[in-house]
Amino acid sequence: MVHHGVTLGFEYDYVNLESKTHTLNGAVAICCGISFPASSQIRVDPDAIHSVNARLTFLFGPNT
């Protein structure tokens, strides 16, 4: 409580989103009905999230 009937709050959150590699399997057609199996990889590398929240609350009423 900062003052009678007034509160102040802070919050910090950190979210770590890990990297992951996905493998996609499929077939690629060349010509005349000939195809061969193909594989490719996609790497997803998201950034971490930092979040800061601040709040100021005013309390009203007889019990503040």
matplotlib code that plots the C-alpha trace (Angstrom):
import matplotlib.pyplot as plt

x = [0.0, 1.5, -1.0, -4.2, -6.6, -3.9, -1.9, 0.8, 1.8, 4.4, 4.6, 7.3, 6.8, 9.3, 8.3, 11.0, 9.7, 12.1, 13.4, 12.1, 12.9, 10.0, 10.6, 8.2, 8.0, 6.3, 6.7, 7.9, 6.7, 9.2, 7.5, 5.5, 4.2, 7.7, 8.1, 10.6, 10.3, 11.5, 12.2, 12.7, 13.2, 11.8, 13.3, 11.1, 13.1, 10.8, 12.1, 11.6, 8.8, 9.4, 6.4, 6.1, 2.8, 2.2, -1.0, -2.2, -5.4, -7.6, -9.8, -13.1, -15.5, -15.7, -13.2, -10.3]
y = [0.0, 3.3, 5.5, 5.0, 3.5, 3.4, 0.3, -0.1, -3.4, -4.7, -8.0, -9.5, -12.6, -14.5, -17.1, -19.2, -20.8, -23.5, -24.2, -27.2, -28.9, -30.5, -33.1, -33.2, -36.3, -36.5, -37.4, -35.1, -35.8, -35.3, -36.3, -39.0, -40.4, -40.9, -39.8, -40.2, -39.8, -36.4, -35.1, -31.5, -30.0, -26.7, -25.2, -23.0, -20.7, -18.2, -15.4, -15.4, -13.1, -10.6, -8.9, -6.1, -5.0, -2.2, -1.3, 1.5, 0.7, 3.2, 1.7, 3.5, 2.8, 2.9, 0.1, 1.5]
z = [0.0, -1.1, 0.7, 2.5, -0.1, -2.9, -3.9, -6.4, -8.1, -10.5, -12.3, -14.6, -16.7, -18.8, -21.4, -23.1, -26.3, -27.2, -30.8, -32.6, -36.0, -37.9, -40.6, -43.5, -45.6, -49.0, -52.6, -55.4, -59.0, -61.8, -65.0, -66.6, -63.3, -61.9, -58.3, -55.5, -51.8, -50.5, -47.0, -45.8, -42.4, -41.1, -38.0, -35.8, -33.5, -31.7, -29.5, -25.7, -24.4, -21.6, -20.2, -17.5, -16.0, -13.6, -11.8, -9.6, -7.6, -5.8, -3.1, -2.3, 0.6, 4.3, 5.0, 3.0]

ax = plt.figure().add_subplot(projection="3d")
ax.plot(x, y, z, "-o")
ax.set_aspect("equal")
plt.show()
